[in-house]
Amino acid sequence: MSKSMDNNSNPFYLKLSSSLITITLLLVLLYVGRSVLTPLFFAAIFCIFLIAPCNFLERHGVHHAIAAIICMLLAIVITATIIYFISAQIISFKEDLPALTKNLNKASDNVQLYMQEHFHVTPGKLNTSLENIRTKALASAPEILGSTFSTLSGILEYAVLIPIYTFLLLLYRRLVVRFIIACFSEVNLEAVAAVLGRTKYVIRSYIFGLLIEMLLVALMTFIGLLIVGSKYALLLAFIVSVLNLIPYLGVLTAAIISIIITASSSEPVVVAGVLIVIVVVHLIDSNILLPKVVGSKVRINALVTIVGVIIGSELWGIPGMFLAVPVMAIMKVLFDGVDELKPWGILLGEDVDYQKKNRLKAIKTRLAQIKKNKK
């Protein structure tokens, strides 16, 4: 009896300690190897996009290496086209920077006047505070400049490494699958193959769903901004659609950036219209596109999403914020496919049964109220 109890109690502590050690080592590995792993993760996501056209070409007799090259060239052409149109809008925005500076100075004067009237802050004190802020900003200018050069060098590094990694992953994707299968004993081969098959299907559906969602958000935002008369409709639509991939924080950031850019060349009415468009598109995306287009195969709860985005930001910076949700989706699929890891999959997911019960309860309550009102 005691032996049975030991077998039932000890595994909990062993599993807990091993899980904590594994998570700690994994986080350390992700942080230490961020310069190598970040472009590799982006390449893996791009590879998922390109597997379908690559398989299509191979089925029609194209050699796998040539098929990978064709898919990579197609992806580069599409990316270059998008960058070309966005760059044209950025150049146009650069011409409006003096107007933006003028508007910011005007806003600063209004703030000073408001502070003086309502909080009795004298212009001298306010100017002294602003001068201190300016002095500190100038003192940190070398650090900002160094950070800017570091960011630019990182972007150039990604621009070189990501296409190379993507091509090699396309070329050796079957070798990677064989390696994963070879890591397990023959007894578990069937289960491993099933998990890999389901994981590949769900992840591909999820990633393609995110892509379609991003395109639809960009299209709706672009049309809405054209209607309200925004000069930089294409640029802002691109910014909103990309930042929308960052849950919760992305929409707020996109709204702030859009307001600042629009304020440089438009009237306050247009600025308000841009804000309304972003809010409406976000509501449509949250309530219709995300559940219907992305689907319910992978649902990550809000708490884990926010924590994951923050952890991704701490580990890998801005790229980590974009990679956090896809990586958590992949983790959830893997956890759901392995019996020993299913509790972690439950932790990442949403309480769908509870939501359904609440929804049914709300419907029944509403019907009861309607019947009562009729009586």
CORKAWO-V525642 format. One record per pair of residues at least 6 apart in sequence whose C-alpha atoms are under 6 Angstrom apart, sorted by the first residue. I is the first residue (numbers start at 1). J is the second residue. Records with the same first field share a line. If there is no record, write none. Layout:
I->J + J
This chain:
31->315
39->158 + 162
43->162 + 165 + 166
47->166
54->67
57->67
58->64
86->235
99->264
100->264
115->121
116->122
195->337
199->333
206->294
209->293 + 294
210->294
214->241
217->241
218->237 + 238 + 241
221->237
222->233 + 234 + 237
224->277
225->233
226->233
228->273
240->254
243->250
244->250 + 251
246->322
259->271
262->271
299->349
300->348 + 349
301->349 + 350
308->324
309->321 + 324
312->320 + 321 + 324
313->320 + 321
332->345
335->341 + 342 + 345
336->342 + 345
